[in-house]
Amino acid sequence: MPEKWNNIKKLAVIVKQAVAPLQNNEVSNIRRKCATFDVAQHTFRERFRKISAFLYSCEEPYAAIDEVSDSVDSPVNELDGYQVFKE
């Protein structure tokens, strides 16, 4: 029985070493996706701040916000796709 336990511990180390490069690749992919999303979110924020609804001269701010509402849903849905663990 102790031999089996030692073999299992050795196997766990071997598997951990085999999986490490795959985990590193996945971490790199996630970081790249996060960076891309961050840039897209910043770009969206700058565009959103320039809509006419935020100007005092805007006569129909709610209509302007309604026009932009669909473009708000897209980043939110994209963010939901990145969330693996949901409560």
N, C-alpha and C positions, 0 to 999 in steps of 0.2 A: 504494500500500500504506500509506503513512503516513496518508493521509486516512481510510482505513477504521479504522485504529487510533484516531485522534482521534475519529471518530464513535462507536466502541465505548465509549471513555472517557466521552464526553458522555452516551451512552445509559445507562451504568452510574450516573452521577450522577442522571439523571432517574428511573431506576427506584428508586434508593435513596431519593430524596425522596418518591416515590409510596408506597413500602412503609413508611416511617417511622411514619405514623399507625396503620397496621395493627399494627406491632410494639408501639407504645405501648399500644394497646388490649389486645393479648394480654398484655403485661406487667402491666397493671392487673387483668386477669382472673385471672392466676396469683397475684398478690399477694392478691387478695380470697379466692381459694380457700385459699391458705395461711393467711390470718388466720382464716377460718372453721374450717379443720381444727384450727388451734392452739387455738381456743376449745373446740371439741368434744373434743379430746384432753385439755385441762385439766379439763373437766367430767367426762369419763370417769375420769380419774385420781382425782378427788375421790370419785366414787361407788365406785370400786374399793377405795380405802383404807378405806371404811366397811363392807366385807363382813365377815361374822362370822368368816371364816377367820383374820383377823388379831387376834382377841380371844383372850386366854388361856382364857376360859371356853368356847370353842368345842370341842365334843367330837368333831366330824367335820370337820376343816378341809379334808381332801381332797374331801369331798362338796360342801362350799361352793365350793371352787375349781372343781370340775367344772361346777357350775351356772353359773358366771360365764364359763367358757371360751368359750362361743359368742359372748358379747358382746365378748370380746377379739379374736376373729377379724374382726369387722366393721371396726374402725378399721385393722387391719393390711391388710386387703384394699383399703380405701379409699386407704391410703398407697401401696400397690403400683400403684394406678391412676394416681397422680400421677407416678410415676417413669417418665420417658420413656426415659432411657438406662440400660439394665441391663447389668451386666457378664456 
